[in-house]
Amino acid sequence: MSTLTGLKRGRSQLHQSVLSQLNQSEAKFEELKNEINILYEHVPFGTHSLDTHGTYLSINSQELAWLGYTREEVVGKMKFTDFLSSSSQERYGLFFQDSVISNFIEGLELELIGKDGLIRHTQLSVVIKRYSGHAIGESRSIIFDITERKKREESLRTSTVAFKSQEEEEIVITDVEGTILRVNPIYCDSCGHNVQEIISKNPRILQSGLQNPDFYTAMWKSVVEKGFWEGDIWNRGKTGETFPERLLITALKNSDEIQHLAFYDMLTHLPNRRLLIERLKQSLASSARTGQQGALLFVDLDNFKIMNDTLGHDIGDILLQQAARRIESSVREGDTVARYGGDEFVVILGNLSKNPQEASTQTKAVGTKILVSLNLTYQLETHAYLCTASIGATLFQGHEEKIDELLKQADIAMYQVKKDGRRGMRFFDPKMQEQINSRAALESELRSAIKNHEFRLHYQIQMDSTHKALGAECLIRWLHPKLGVVAPAQFIALAEETGLILPIGEWVLETACAQLQSWQQNALTRELTLSVNVSAKQFYEPSFVTQVKTAVLHYGINPLLLKLEPTKSILLENIADTVATMNALKAIGVRFALDDFGMGFSSFQYLKKLPWNQFKIDQTFVRDLTTDLCDGIIVRTIIAIAQSFNLEVIAEGIETEQQQQVLQSYGCNHFQGYRF
């Protein structure tokens, strides 16, 4: 009995000991649970637990602060999905479906919407309890606020778009301290530094030293107070050379401003080229859907460069801003006006008639309205200025033409307006494309001709009344490998436009001097003069005087025998520069002849100011000299003027003995033409 009692007492003591240990464990567990709950309550991220239906079982203070509710309003009453955007609800559900086996979901990005409607970007990690059959039970989640990170990513994305969209501008992005964060390739090309050399530096490394500290103080004061600064500045490149730049500094405070920079022109605030292309894609899609025509207008301000160089870039910018507003006010609601670059604008007209003729009429009406508006006087600070415009237009319907092709067509039509005298509007014609293609082919062949030495000089003799040779004029010919001999009238204009006249002109000068050197070796030809035509583009090259002097010295010729005939277009340029160039060459003995006197820009004021040696009577007056009384009067007048200024006079285009006799009777004794 005593043994049984002992066993019972021992079992009771063991039971009490086990119960005591269990109570202690539960107490420790509750203590640990409370510590965890306290920890979760004060962590800087959100955390919650949900039941099997997704209803809140618990939630910490941080998440409640994001949601804007009290714990009593949420726990047991609201579901986590109640606070998710519709797209996030779908994503949240899909993740649970995809995680049937897994008990853990990590890195799920969701949009959390609070009571105030504010959207917060979050990242969620979830631990899930599962029952038999993999049924989802309770879950506990931690949630991080990644809103600022998302903003930075968006800012980086839009700034990248901004870099790509501003193809013609140098762009530098700095932080508030002025440290360079990003630059685009055009900026590197300008200053000569590569990206690695410029990142993390301050833009002051480009300071030229030509502007005093007050200049930079005023600049940054404007940026701080007004949000921007614009003006001209001298910078210094990597190799030490200084160069002027037009600078616009804009303080970008948020991603919206960066977004604006990405798709809008900084000066006019019109859509830029990138946004223009997007709008054009939309218009083409709309046209394909509805069958309605659309139109593209390419608008270019006439002689803008001359105005910009004369009145300054500040005034030029004001003109561009005013022109932008005028074009906007001339189009219909829903049409797009974009700045394409420089002084070029592009207009997209949508929802025109399905009938091409009617669509053309509608386009013409808008284009005419734009022209009338742009042709009105501009008030540019203290300057009243008139500026005309040229417009090229092309129609489109659906996706028949590619975007690049449409822009090209409108540009070609605009170029044709320029060619016809500016200030007008023309529609694209396929024949224009043929002309452009022919021109491009000719330009390519012209470049090959320079490279392959396909040019030759012919010499048209100049005689006096006794048939004594006085000299000759150089006449260039192109020995085309397929076309044979090509006259200058077929390629000189293109050479002028493309700048190829410079290497061609230099070759002509060198060849002429070499010919004079050859003539000087023969007693019969050593006193012959040689006339060389010089284009205005060549004449105004800074190196032209040096080029002529070098050729004269290199070939050891008598400079008195070299006669230059600048084209009449030099009379439209800066007279002071023209006089300086001519005098510099006359000082070494080079002589000058005014070609085609009486035609075009010839004017008495230039006789007084420019140091000519000879006038050339244009063949237009010589051709009908024997039958046209007016031509006779003009020729006698030219001869009298030349004699009054003590200048030589020579007549071009002499083809008959009768023409020569009439000229001699008027007092002209020097001749040039096919008669000799």
C-alpha positions in Angstrom: 0.0 0.0 0.0 2.8 2.3 0.9 4.5 1.5 -2.4 1.3 2.4 -4.3 1.0 5.6 -2.4 4.6 6.5 -3.2 4.0 5.9 -6.9 1.0 8.1 -6.9 2.8 10.9 -5.0 5.7 10.6 -7.5 3.4 10.8 -10.5 1.7 13.8 -9.0 5.0 15.6 -8.5 6.1 14.7 -12.0 2.8 16.0 -13.4 3.1 19.2 -11.4 6.7 19.6 -12.7 5.7 19.1 -16.3 2.8 21.6 -15.9 5.2 24.1 -14.3 7.6 23.7 -17.2 4.8 24.1 -19.7 3.5 27.2 -17.9 7.0 28.6 -18.0 7.4 27.8 -21.7 4.0 29.4 -22.5 5.0 32.4 -20.5 8.3 32.6 -22.4 6.5 32.1 -25.6 4.0 34.8 -24.8 6.9 37.1 -23.8 8.7 36.3 -27.0 5.5 36.8 -29.0 5.0 40.2 -27.3 8.6 41.2 -28.0 8.1 40.2 -31.7 4.8 42.1 -31.8 6.5 45.2 -30.3 9.3 44.8 -32.7 6.9 44.6 -35.7 5.0 47.5 -34.3 8.0 49.8 -34.5 9.9 48.7 -37.5 10.1 51.2 -40.4 8.2 48.9 -42.8 4.7 47.5 -42.9 3.7 44.1 -41.6 0.4 42.3 -41.2 -1.1 38.8 -40.8 -4.2 37.6 -42.8 -6.7 34.8 -42.3 -7.6 32.3 -44.9 -10.0 34.8 -46.6 -7.4 37.6 -46.7 -8.9 39.5 -43.8 -6.6 41.4 -41.5 -5.7 39.5 -38.3 -3.1 42.1 -37.3 -1.3 45.1 -38.7 1.5 47.3 -37.5 1.5 51.1 -37.0 3.6 51.8 -40.1 1.2 50.1 -42.5 -1.8 51.8 -40.7 -0.1 55.2 -41.3 0.2 54.4 -45.0 -3.4 53.3 -45.2 -4.8 56.2 -43.1 -7.1 54.0 -41.0 -7.2 52.9 -37.3 -6.5 49.4 -36.2 -10.1 49.0 -35.1 -11.3 49.9 -38.6 -9.1 47.4 -40.3 -8.5 44.2 -38.1 -11.3 41.6 -38.7 -13.2 43.9 -41.0 -11.1 44.7 -44.1 -9.1 42.7 -46.6 -5.6 43.5 -47.8 -6.8 43.5 -51.4 -9.2 46.4 -50.5 -6.2 48.7 -50.6 -4.7 47.5 -53.9 -5.1 49.0 -57.3 -7.0 46.9 -59.8 -3.9 45.8 -61.6 -2.2 45.0 -58.3 -5.2 42.9 -57.2 -4.8 40.9 -60.4 -1.1 40.5 -59.9 -1.5 39.5 -56.2 -4.0 36.8 -57.1 -1.9 35.4 -59.9 1.1 35.1 -57.6 -0.9 33.0 -55.1 -2.1 30.8 -58.0 1.5 30.4 -59.2 2.7 29.6 -55.7 0.4 26.6 -54.9 3.4 24.6 -53.7 5.6 27.3 -52.2 5.1 28.7 -48.8 7.0 31.9 -49.5 6.5 34.7 -52.0 9.2 37.4 -52.3 9.6 40.7 -54.2 6.0 41.2 -55.3 5.5 44.8 -56.4 2.1 46.3 -55.7 0.4 49.7 -55.7 -1.1 50.4 -52.3 -3.9 53.1 -52.2 -4.5 54.9 -48.9 -7.6 56.5 -47.6 -6.5 59.9 -49.1 -6.2 58.3 -52.5 -2.4 58.5 -52.5 -0.7 55.7 -54.5 2.3 54.1 -52.8 4.6 51.7 -54.6 5.4 48.8 -52.4 7.3 45.5 -52.4 5.7 42.5 -50.6 7.2 39.3 -49.1 4.7 36.7 -47.7 5.0 33.5 -45.6 2.0 31.2 -46.0 0.6 28.5 -43.8 -0.8 25.6 -45.8 -3.2 22.8 -44.9 -3.7 19.4 -46.4 -4.3 19.5 -50.1 -2.1 22.6 -50.2 -5.1 24.9 -49.2 -3.9 28.4 -48.2 -4.2 29.2 -44.6 -3.1 32.2 -42.6 -0.2 34.3 -43.9 2.2 36.9 -42.6 3.7 39.6 -44.8 6.2 42.4 -44.6 5.9 45.3 -47.0 8.4 47.9 -48.0 7.7 51.4 -49.4 9.6 51.7 -52.7 7.9 54.9 -54.0 11.1 57.0 -54.0 13.0 54.3 -55.8 10.3 54.1 -58.5 10.5 57.9 -58.9 14.2 57.8 -59.4 13.8 55.0 -61.9 11.2 57.0 -63.8 13.4 60.1 -63.6 16.3 58.2 -65.1 14.1 56.8 -67.8 12.7 60.1 -68.8 16.1 61.8 -68.6 17.3 59.1 -71.0 14.4 59.8 -73.3 15.3 63.5 -73.0 18.9 62.8 -74.1 17.7 60.9 -77.1 15.1 63.4 -78.1 17.3 66.5 -78.0 19.5 65.3 -80.9 20.7 68.8 -82.0 21.4 70.3 -78.5 24.2 69.8 -76.1 22.8 68.5 -72.8 24.4 68.4 -69.3 22.6 67.2 -66.2 24.1 68.3 -62.8 23.0 67.9 -59.2 22.1 70.9 -57.0 25.8 71.4 -56.2 26.7 71.6 -59.9 28.4 68.2 -60.1 28.0 66.8 -63.6 25.9 63.6 -63.6 25.3 63.0 -67.3 26.2 64.5 -70.6 25.2 63.6 -74.2 27.6 62.9 -77.1 27.1 66.3 -78.7 28.3 68.0 -75.6 31.5 65.8 -75.6 32.1 66.6 -79.2 31.8 70.3 -78.5 34.2 70.5 -75.5 36.6 67.7 -76.6 36.3 65.8 -73.3 35.1 62.2 -73.2 32.4 61.1 -70.8 34.8 59.7 -68.2 36.7 63.0 -68.1 33.7 65.1 -67.5 31.4 63.1 -65.1 31.7 64.1 -61.5 33.4 67.4 -62.5 31.9 70.9 -62.2 31.1 72.8 -65.4 33.5 75.5 -64.3 36.3 73.4 -65.8 35.1 74.8 -69.1 35.4 78.5 -68.0 37.4 80.4 -70.6 38.5 83.2 -68.3 37.0 85.8 -70.7 34.1 86.5 -68.4 34.5 88.0 -64.9 33.1 86.4 -61.7 30.1 88.9 -61.7 28.9 87.3 -64.9 28.7 83.8 -63.3 27.2 85.2 -60.1 24.4 86.9 -62.1 23.9 83.7 -64.1 23.3 81.4 -61.1 21.3 84.0 -59.4 18.9 83.9 -62.4 18.8 80.1 -62.2 17.9 80.2 -58.5 15.4 83.0 -58.7 13.8 82.5 -62.1 14.4 78.9 -62.7 16.5 79.4 -65.8 19.2 81.5 -67.5 19.9 82.0 -71.2 22.7 83.8 -72.9 25.9 83.8 -74.8 29.1 82.5 -73.1 32.7 81.7 -73.9 33.9 78.2 -73.0 37.3 76.5 -73.2 37.7 73.1 -74.8 40.1 70.3 -73.8 42.9 71.5 -76.0 42.7 75.1 -74.7 40.8 76.8 -77.5 38.0 79.1 -76.6 34.6 79.0 -78.4 31.3 80.9 -78.1 28.1 79.0 -77.2 24.4 79.8 -76.7 23.6 78.4 -73.3 20.2 77.6 -71.7 20.3 76.5 -68.0 17.0 75.2 -66.6 16.4 74.1 -63.1 14.4 70.8 -63.2 12.7 70.2 -59.9 10.8 67.0 -60.7 10.2 64.2 -63.1 7.4 66.1 -64.8 9.8 68.8 -66.0 12.2 66.1 -67.2 9.3 64.5 -69.0 8.5 67.8 -70.6 12.1 68.2 -71.7 11.9 64.7 -73.3 9.0 65.5 -75.6 8.9 69.3 -75.9 11.2 71.9 -77.4 12.9 74.0 -74.7 12.6 77.3 -76.5 9.1 77.2 -78.0 7.5 74.5 -75.8 6.1 72.9 -78.9 6.3 69.1 -79.4 9.8 68.2 -80.4 10.9 65.8 -83.2 10.4 62.7 -81.0 6.8 63.6 -80.0 6.1 64.7 -83.6 6.9 61.2 -84.9 4.6 59.7 -82.3 1.8 62.0 -83.3 2.4 61.3 -86.9 2.1 57.5 -86.2 -1.2 58.1 -84.5 -2.4 60.2 -87.5 -1.5 57.5 -90.0 -3.3 54.9 -87.9 -6.4 57.1 -87.6 -6.3 57.8 -91.4 -6.0 54.0 -92.1 -9.0 53.4 -89.8 -11.3 56.1 -91.2 -10.1 56.5 -94.7 -9.8 60.2 -94.3 -6.8 62.1 -95.7 -4.2 63.8 -93.6 -1.5 66.3 -94.5 2.0 67.2 -93.5 3.3 70.8 -93.8 7.0 71.7 -93.6 7.3 75.3 -92.6 10.7 77.2 -92.9 11.3 80.8 -92.1 13.0 82.7 -95.0 16.4 84.2 -94.4 16.3 83.5 -90.7 20.1 82.9 -90.5 20.8 86.4 -91.9 18.5 88.0 -89.3 20.0 85.8 -86.6 23.5 86.8 -87.5 22.6 90.5 -87.9 20.3 91.1 -84.9 21.7 88.4 -82.6 20.6 85.1 -81.2 18.4 86.7 -78.5 16.3 88.4 -81.1 16.3 85.2 -83.2 14.9 83.3 -80.3 12.1 85.8 -79.8 11.2 85.5 -83.5 11.1 81.7 -83.2 8.8 81.9 -80.1 6.5 84.4 -81.8 6.4 82.3 -85.0 5.5 79.2 -83.0 2.5 81.0 -81.4 1.4 82.3 -84.8 1.5 78.9 -86.4 -0.4 77.4 -83.4 -3.1 80.0 -83.7 -3.5 79.3 -87.5 -4.3 75.6 -87.3 -7.4 73.8 -86.2 -8.0 72.2 -82.8 -6.5 68.8 -82.7 -3.8 69.5 -85.3 -0.1 69.2 -84.2 2.5 72.0 -84.5 6.1 70.8 -83.8 9.5 72.4 -83.9 11.6 70.2 -86.2 14.8 72.1 -85.6 16.4 75.5 -86.2 13.8 77.7 -88.0 11.8 74.7 -89.2 8.4 73.7 -88.0 6.1 70.8 -89.0 2.3 70.8 -88.9 0.2 67.6 -89.0 -3.4 68.1 -90.2 -5.8 65.2 -89.5 -9.4 64.3 -90.4 -9.4 65.9 -93.8 -11.8 64.9 -96.6 -11.6 61.4 -98.1 -11.5 63.1 -101.5 -7.8 64.1 -102.4 -8.9 67.3 -104.2 -11.0 68.5 -101.3 -8.2 67.5 -98.8 -5.8 69.6 -100.9 -8.1 72.6 -100.7 -8.4 72.2 -97.0 -4.7 71.9 -96.6 -4.1 75.0 -98.8 -6.5 77.0 -96.7 -4.6 76.2 -93.5 -1.3 76.8 -95.2 -2.4 80.1 -96.6 -3.6 81.1 -93.1 -0.1 80.2 -91.7 1.6 82.2 -94.4 -0.5 85.3 -93.8 0.1 85.1 -90.1 3.9 84.6 -90.4 4.2 87.4 -93.0 2.9 90.1 -90.6 5.4 92.4 -88.9 7.2 91.1 -85.8 8.0 93.3 -82.9 11.3 92.0 -81.6 12.0 94.2 -78.6 13.0 97.5 -80.3 13.1 96.0 -83.8 10.2 95.9 -86.2 10.9 93.0 -88.5 9.3 91.3 -91.5 9.9 87.6 -92.1 8.3 85.5 -94.8 8.0 81.8 -94.8 8.1 78.9 -97.3 5.8 75.8 -96.9 6.0 72.4 -98.5 3.0 70.1 -98.2 2.2 66.5 -98.9 -1.0 64.5 -98.4 -1.2 61.0 -96.8 -3.9 58.3 -96.4 -3.3 55.3 -94.1 0.1 53.7 -94.1 0.7 54.0 -97.9 3.9 56.1 -97.2 6.4 55.7 -94.4 7.0 58.5 -91.9 10.5 59.3 -93.2 9.2 59.4 -96.8 6.4 61.9 -95.8 8.8 64.2 -94.1 11.1 64.0 -97.1 8.3 64.8 -99.5 7.2 67.9 -97.5 10.8 69.0 -97.2 11.4 68.6 -101.0 8.2 70.7 -101.7 9.4 73.4 -99.3 12.8 73.4 -101.0 11.1 74.0 -104.4 9.4 77.0 -102.9 12.8 78.3 -101.8 14.1 77.7 -105.3 11.2 79.6 -106.9 11.9 82.7 -104.8 10.5 81.8 -101.3 7.3 83.2 -99.7 4.8 80.6 -100.8 3.4 77.1 -100.6 3.7 74.1 -102.9 2.5 70.5 -102.8 4.8 67.6 -103.3 5.0 66.3 -106.9 6.7 63.0 -107.8 8.7 65.0 -110.4 10.3 66.9 -107.6 11.6 63.6 -106.3 13.0 62.8 -109.7 14.8 66.1 -109.7 16.2 65.6 -106.2 17.4 62.1 -107.1 19.1 63.4 -110.2 20.6 66.2 -108.2 21.9 63.7 -105.6 23.4 61.5 -108.4 25.0 64.5 -109.9 26.5 65.6 -106.6 28.0 62.1 -106.1 29.5 62.1 -109.6 30.8 65.6 -109.0 32.6 64.4 -105.9 34.1 61.6 -107.9 35.1 64.0 -110.6 37.2 66.0 -108.1 38.8 62.8 -106.8 39.5 61.4 -110.2 40.7 64.7 -111.8 38.0 64.8 -114.5 38.1 68.6 -115.0 39.9 70.4 -117.8 40.5 74.1 -118.5 39.8 75.5 -122.0 41.1 78.9 -122.9 39.0 81.4 -124.8 41.3 83.9 -126.4 40.9 87.7 -126.0 41.9 90.0 -128.9 42.3 93.6 -129.7 41.2 95.5 -132.8 44.4 94.5 -134.7 43.7 90.8 -133.9 46.6 90.7 -131.5 46.2 88.2 -128.7 45.9 89.9 -125.3 45.2 86.8 -123.2 42.5 84.4 -122.5 39.7 83.4 -120.1 39.7 80.1 -118.3 36.6 78.0 -119.1 36.2 74.9 -117.0 34.8 71.7 -118.6 34.0 68.4 -117.0 35.1 65.3 -119.0 32.4 63.0 -117.7 33.3 59.3 -118.2 29.9 58.5 -119.7 28.4 61.9 -120.8 31.5 63.3 -122.4 32.1 67.0 -122.1 29.8 68.7 -119.6 29.5 72.5 -119.7 29.7 74.5 -116.4 26.1 75.6 -116.6 25.1 72.0 -115.8 27.2 71.7 -112.6 28.5 75.0 -111.2 25.2 75.9 -109.4 25.2 72.6 -107.6 28.9 73.0 -106.8 28.1 76.3 -105.2 25.2 74.9 -103.1 27.2 71.9 -101.9 30.4 73.8 -101.2 32.3 71.7 -103.8 33.0 74.9 -105.6 35.9 75.4 -103.0 38.1 72.5 -104.1 37.1 73.1 -107.7 37.9 76.8 -107.5 41.3 76.0 -105.9 42.1 73.6 -108.7 41.2 76.2 -111.3 43.4 78.8 -109.7 46.4 76.4 -109.4 45.9 75.2 -113.0 45.7 78.7 -114.3 48.9 79.8 -112.5 50.6 76.7 -113.9 49.5 77.7 -117.4 50.8 81.3 -116.9 54.1 79.8 -115.8 54.2 77.7 -119.0 53.4 80.7 -121.2 56.2 82.7 -119.5 58.7 80.3 -120.9 57.8 81.4 -124.5 58.6 84.8 -125.9 55.3 84.7 -127.9 53.1 84.1 -124.9 54.9 85.5 -121.9 52.8 88.7 -121.9 49.4 87.0 -122.2 47.0 87.6 -119.3 44.7 84.9 -117.9 41.3 85.6 -116.4 39.9 83.3 -113.7 36.3 83.2 -112.5 36.0 83.2 -108.7 32.8 82.3 -106.9 31.6 84.4 -104.0 31.9 81.4 -101.6 35.5 81.1 -102.6 36.2 84.8 -102.5 35.0 85.1 -98.9 36.9 82.2 -97.6 39.3 83.5 -94.9 42.2 81.8 -96.6 41.5 83.1 -100.1 44.1 86.0 -100.2 46.7 83.6 -98.8 45.7 81.0 -101.3 46.2 83.4 -104.3 49.5 84.7 -102.9 50.8 81.2 -102.3 49.9 80.1 -105.9 51.6 83.2 -107.4 54.8 82.6 -105.4 54.8 78.8 -106.0 54.6 79.1 -109.8 56.8 82.2 -109.9 54.3 84.1 -112.2 54.0 87.8 -112.9 50.9 88.7 -110.8 50.0 91.5 -113.3 49.1 88.8 -115.7 46.5 87.1 -113.4 43.1 88.6 -113.7 40.3 87.5 -111.2 36.6 87.8 -112.2 34.5 87.5 -109.0 30.9 86.6 -109.5 28.5 89.5 -109.1 27.0 88.1 -105.9 30.0 89.5 -104.0 28.2 92.9 -104.5 25.5 91.7 -102.1 28.0 90.9 -99.3 29.9 93.1 -96.9 31.4 95.8 -99.1 34.2 96.6 -96.6 35.3 92.9 -96.6 35.1 92.9 -100.4 37.3 96.0 -100.7 39.8 94.7 -98.2 40.2 91.4 -100.1 40.6 93.1 -103.5 43.0 95.7 -102.2 45.2 93.0 -100.5 45.5 91.2 -103.8 45.9 94.3 -105.9 48.8 95.2 -103.6 50.8 92.3 -105.1 49.7 93.1 -108.7 46.7 90.9 -109.2 44.0 92.6 -111.4 40.2 92.4 -111.2 37.5 92.5 -113.9 33.8 93.0 -113.3 32.1 90.3 -115.4 28.7 90.8 -117.2 28.6 94.5 -116.4 25.1 96.0 -116.9 23.4 92.8 -115.7 22.0 91.8 -112.3 23.5 93.6 -109.3 25.8 96.0 -111.2 25.5 99.4 -109.6 27.3 102.7 -109.9 28.0 102.7 -106.1 30.2 99.7 -106.6 32.2 101.5 -109.3 33.2 104.0 -106.8 34.0 101.7 -103.9 35.6 98.6 -105.5 39.0 98.7 -107.2 38.2 97.2 -110.6 40.7 97.2 -113.6 38.3 96.1 -116.3 34.6 95.9 -117.2 33.3 93.0 -119.3 30.2 93.8 -121.5 27.8 90.9 -121.2 27.1 88.9 -124.3 23.4 89.5 -123.8 23.9 93.1 -125.1 26.3 92.0 -127.9 24.1 89.3 -129.4 21.6 91.7 -131.0 23.8 94.7 -131.1 23.5 95.1 -134.9 19.7 95.0 -134.9 18.5 96.2 -131.5 18.8 100.0 -130.9 18.4 99.6 -127.1 21.4 97.2 -126.9 23.5 99.8 -128.8 22.6 102.5 -126.4 23.4 100.3 -123.4 26.8 99.2 -124.9 27.8 102.8 -125.7 26.9 103.9 -122.1 28.9 101.1 -120.6 31.9 102.0 -122.7 31.6 105.7 -121.8 31.4 104.8 -118.0 34.5 102.6 -118.3 36.4 105.4 -120.1 35.3 107.9 -117.5 36.7 105.7 -114.7 39.8 105.1 -116.7 39.0 101.4 -116.9 39.6 98.9 -119.6 36.5 97.4 -121.3 36.2 94.1 -123.2 33.1 92.7 -124.9 32.1 89.0 -124.6 30.3 86.8 -127.0 31.7 88.2 -130.3 30.6 85.8 -133.1 30.6 88.0 -136.2 32.8 90.6 -137.9 29.8 93.0 -137.9 29.5 92.9 -134.1 33.2 93.6 -133.8 33.0 96.6 -136.2 30.1 98.1 -134.3 31.9 97.8 -131.0 35.0 99.3 -132.4 33.0 102.3 -133.7 31.8 102.7 -130.1 35.3 102.8 -128.7 35.7 99.1 -127.5 38.9 97.6 -128.8 39.1 94.4 -126.8 37.1 91.3 -127.7 36.3 87.7 -126.7 34.2 85.1 -128.3 33.9 82.2 -130.8 34.8 84.5 -133.7 38.5 84.3 -132.6 
